[in-house]
Amino acid sequence: MGLKILQDLNVRGRSVFLRVDFNVPLTQEGKILDDTRIQEALPTIRYLLGQQARLVLASHLGRPKGRHDPQQSLLPVGEHLSEILKQEVIFPEDCIGDAVKKLIHDIREGQILLLENLRFHPEEEQNDPEFSKKLASLAEVYITDAFGSLHRAHASTVGMTSYFKEKGIGLLVQKELEILQKILKSPERPFYAVLGGAKVSDKIGVIENLLGRIDGLFLGGALAYTFLKARGESIGRSRFEEEKLYFAKKVLKLAEEKGIAVYLPIDHKVVTEIQVGGQSEFQVVRLIPPDKIGVDIGPATIQKYQERLAKGRTIFWNGPMGIFEEPLFAEGTRQIAASIAKPGITSVVGGGESVTACRQAGVGEQITHLSTGGGAMLEFVEGKLLPGLKALES
């Protein structure tokens, strides 16, 4: 793709701006609930420290809407990173300004500085040229390891890169790209895609690009009800997208013409009303009654999907099979996670809920690749050129 990888860059003893994705979930008290994104960035960080780089880390955290919010400060992340690396992580009060520049000027080779949340400045998401220039003035080399942010044209992912002659991607981004390119260009077959979630509209590009590459498509979540409706089946009061019925019919017809099997739920968990957090009852039905709402795939669907997926050799999964945040309706999603975490299957999973399901099912370590970028991964699989990568092309 015309990108320089970490080993191509002259970083020894130099100041390096490393854009990371430390957008981790925090409690009100500032405790990190899941440090996966921090752990995934460690190989690049340790490589740069081994090269005695003067390391400047930068990230988003939460959505502070361009204002300083102590609840969304990266300070707990800096403290956690310090514990992991067993060395000091310098933490300034801001991400730009004279005080920050002085701190960076004074840090020694092999030291780390973590900038405060970039999103405290509205200019970050606006890709403001002046803000980009200020960020770029903090280092000599630019590297991105924030795969989950590459689909966003922000100052720290796009705007500041034009100021660097020496720029490239870190080990995490390199790994993500290599795995996704492999399953798109030369997957071991059969190659199956499992797609769930709320909306067909979120997955149109993915479905269109995958139809010419996969051997089977498994659908779940509210997304599946649009396809069931398009096929003329009763979905009761289940959520679906009226304006996407034509697209669903087109996909079903095209898949039939190409000989691609499309698997849709054959039974469902249903309720009369959705009460997230207080749900205690549901029914399992083959046909959804007019007054019921589908909330998860049923046991017969789980069994059917598991039997078919067991024959796969490459599986791409994005999106839950039901209302995953409600434990009663998470069974389908967890069972899919367990069924693809098998020896001999190259499994690639992306999207927060799907990744969480793999961990909750205790199979996270058996999945070939848990992607750190939901939106970025989907856009890459769609065939789009991510802005954060385009900005780094030679």
PyMOL commands that set and color helices and strands:
alter all, ss='L'
color gray80, all
select helices_A, chain A and resi 6-8+36-50+70-72+75-85+98-106+118-120+122-125+129-136+147-149+159-163+171-185+204-210+221-230+242-258+299-309+327-329+331-340+352-360+364-366+374-382+387-390
alter helices_A, ss='H'
color red, helices_A
select strands_A, chain A and resi 15-19+54-58+89-90+112-114+141-144+166-169+191-195+216-219+261-263+268-271+283-285+293-297+314-318+346-350+369-370
alter strands_A, ss='S'
color yellow, strands_A
deselect
rebuild
show_as cartoon
